[in-house]
Amino acid sequence: MDLTLNNAVMGVELSGIRQFTYLVRDTPGACALTIGEPDLCFTYGQKHSLEIEVARKIAADADVPFQLLDVSLISQLDPNCSLTNTGISMDQEKPADSYPNTFVPGRNMVFLTFAAILARSKGIFNLVTGVSEADFSGYPDCRDTFVRSLNVTLNLAMDEQFVIHTPLMDRDKSEVWELADELGVFDLVRTQTLTCYNGIMAEGCGHCPACKLRREGLEKYLKRRQ
């Protein structure tokens, strides 16, 4: 049995492996690999909660058990993130000398840590997350080195043998769209998922960093598919 960290999920099977995938907000097609295992979603003080309702609906449509954890204390720790502080304007481009202010420090570390604790209580030791370092906004907790390091730390901390799977780590956004198409969920991902940092469904606002990555990936894939 495996545990999904998820903002949206649908039931498909890849290579005969029953697993989950965590659909992070900037990953429009990270929705492969699950059949009926527990699905975990987080609220962390983000400006809008629509992504949670989207996740809940997709999980329900896929007949996947859904659980929501509140880790909104994250929003109390750093006032400089535009995703959790309504008083800050969102960076439209990545600053030359720092991360964009859409970066939520420690978010993926907290998500995976809480997920591992919960998973252990259920006898689950495979965790799947949809982070990618191939095409992203420069967040350090999307890197393969971070995930591998945290995997070791969790194993040492709980004296267990967790395995964190990252099936999208080396896929850019166009390849994620391609995967969704291969799995027969292209239209669902295109019309029923939420990427936009401003909380607008599907194609989104069109100008926030997440929407730009989504659109550029889609256009690249559609051009390749022709």
C-alpha positions, 0 to 999 in steps of 0.5 A: 500500500502506498500513500499519495501526497496530492492536490489532485489525483485520478486512477490509472496504473503505470507499469503494473505498480500501484502507487500514488502521485502528488499533483503539486500546483504547478504540475498540470499532469502529475496525475498518474499511478494510482488505484484506490490507495489513501490520498493526502492533501494539505492546507498550508495557509495559501491565499485560496482554498479552491485547489483543495476542493479540486483535489477532493472532487478528483479524488472522489471521481476516482473513488480514492480515499481523501484526507486533508491535513492542516499545516497552516502554521507554515504561513506564520513562519515566513511573512515574505511569501506571496502565496500565504501573505495577501499583502505581498505582490507576486513576483512575475519573474524569477529575481536574478539573485534569489528565489521568487516570492512564490517559494514557500520555505520548507513546504515540501519538507513539511509535507513529506515529513507529515506524510511519512509519520501518517504513512508509518501509522498505517504501515505504508512505506512508499510515498510518491510526490510530483516534484520536478527539477526539469522545468520549475520556478527554481524552488530548492525543495523540488530538487532530486538532491533534496528528496534523496536527502530527506528520504535518508533523514526520515528513515533514520528518524523513524528507523524505517525504510521509506521510499520517496518516488518522484516519477516526474523529477526529470520531466519538463511540463511538455512531457508531463502533458504528454504523460497525461495524454498517454494515460487518457486523462489529457482533457481532464487535466486540461479542464478540471485541474488547478495550477494558477496561483490566483486560484483560477481553474484550468487555463488560469489567469495566464500571467502568474508564473505557474500559468506561464509554465503550464501554458508553455508546456502545453504549447510545446507538447501540442506542437510536438504532437502535430 
